Amino acid sequence: MSMNSIPTKDQIKVVPKVMLHDHLDGGLRPQTIIDIAQEIGYTALPTHDAAELATWFREACDSGSLVRYLETFSHTIAVMQRKEDIVRVAKECALDLARDGVVYAEVRGAPELFTQNGLSMSDVVEATLEGYELGMNEAKAEGFTIVVRSLLCGMRQNKKSQEVAELVVKYRDKGVVGFDIAGPEDGFPPSDQKDTFDYLRKENAHFTIHAGEAYGLPSIWEAIQLCGAERLGHGVRIIDDIDFSGPEPKLGPLASYVRDRRIPLELCPTSNIQTGAAASYAEHPIGALAKLRFRVTLNTDNRLMSQTSLSFEMEEAVKAFNWDFAELQRITINAMKSAFIPYQERLQIIDTIIKPGYAKVSSAS
């Protein structure tokens, strides 16, 4: 076999992967939700059977509405209000990603969501980092190599982004590598938080912005041109600025800028299908955007809500677009190049883990 071969499901499971867009409170194990809910007396879960709960989350998120999709988080947030529970969820996140072949991940969460029972936002950040460290160590004991770093989110509809941004700077040498804003796009443009983004730039801090998911090109333009986003969380609607009616696709000025500047797109196809941004995997813009050589990356968004993994996303992309090992490696290196860790660390993972890993799996009979 070679890099031009189409990988099997078993091969996809073991190739090195890189994740840039994964929400901590969207990736809990169903049994963990049930366990913690019983410990704290939380009675709002629709079921206490783990398999049924997993199905409920998936079906509740298949509505085609981002607003309805976001409502499911009330359950996961409810069971992440104690330090020990945040530590557990973060540890299990790192371990689950490692078992799926992920070698580097940036996992994001909004500290303000987990302060209902008295934790400070600093407490939340520290508990999260502790959990990732425990998970990385457990993964190592199982024979896996993974680096997990934290992105801190401000919520668009609230007024705490500046506090969160200051935590990014405070903890940037302890495992926090960047900032993001999340929550409903429509009605909450990224420019509302412009002062915070100006602060982050002054502090030489990294940030990505959720844009171009539920809302279109204006949110992408604002995220990049007004706020200075280094990456686009989703960014799938950039496809709206490409004309496919002629013999060759014609890029509009914003799409050209995004491609020419190599601005990474944190694409999450299964999630986009659930929220109505794409009708099916085969129709998802990631295929066309990859072919046009945008800086495409492949991600899960919320593993619980989408009942997905990065292996599953790769499997679906291979089926939909006939991607071979070379394309999967390119997407993976795109993500690693776009990570918010120092250049030398990125290069080391590419040269010592990703490229050798793909070479080994693709050459196996």
PEVENUR-V600732 format. One line per field, one symbol per residue. ss: DSSP state (H for helix, E for strand, C for the rest). psi: psi as a letter, one per 20 degrees, with the letter a starting at -180 (. if undefined). burial: I if it has 16 or more other ideal C-beta (glycine too) atoms within 10 Angstrom, else O. A space follows every 10 residues. Layout:
ss: ???
psi: ???
burial: ???
This chain:
ss: CCCCCCCCHH HHHHCCEEEE EEEHHHCCCH HHHHHHHHHH CCCCCCCCCH HHHHHHHHHH CCCCCHHHHH HCHHHHHHCC CCHHHHHHHH HHHHHHHHHC CEEEEEEEEC HHHHCCCCCC HHHHHHHHHH HHHHHHHHHH HCCCCCEEEE EEEEECCCCC HHHHHHHHHH CCCCCEEEEE EECCCCCCCH HHHHHHHHHH HHCCCCEEEE ECCCCCHHHH HHHHHHCCCC EEEECHHHHH HEECCCCCCE ECHHHHHHHH CCCEEEECHH HHHHHCCCCC CCCCCHHHHH HCCCCEEECC ECCCCCCCCH HHHHHHHHHH HCCCHHHHHH HHHHHHHCCC CCHHHHHHHH HHHHHHHHHH HHHCC
psi: rrijqpqrgh hhhiqqqppi nppgjjkqpg hgggghghhi kpjiqhqjpg ghgggggghh ikhjphghgh hiihghhhjl iqghhggggg ghggggggij jpipqopqqo hhikjhkiqr hgggghgghg ggggghghgg hijqpqpprp pppqpgiakj hggghhhggh jijjipiaqq qaapgpimqh ihkhhghggg ghjkqqqrpo qkfhqbhhhg gggghhhkph rpoejhjhhi kpojhahqpo prhggggggh ilppompmgg ghghjjiqhr ghipihghhg hjkrmpqprh fohghjlrrh ggggghhggh jkpaggghgg hghgghhiqk rqghhghggg higgghgggg ghiq.
burial: OOIOOOIOOO IIIOIIIIII IIIIIIIIII OIIIIIIOOO OOOOIOOOOO OOIIOIIIOI IIOOOIOOII OIIOIIOIII IIIOIIIIII IIIIIIIIOI IIIIIIIIII IIIIIOOOIO IOOIIIIIII IIIIIIOOIO OOOIIIIIII IIIIIIOOOI IOOIIIIIIO IIOOIIIIII IIOOIOOIII IIIOOIIOII OOOOIIIIII IIIIIIIIII IIIIOOIOII IIIIIIIIIO IIOOOOOOOO IOOIIOIIIO OOIIIIIIII IIIIIIIIOO IOOIIIIIII OOOIIIIIII IIIIIIIIII IIIIIIIIOI IOIIIOIIII IIIIIIIIII IOOOOIOOII OOIIOOIIOO IIOOO
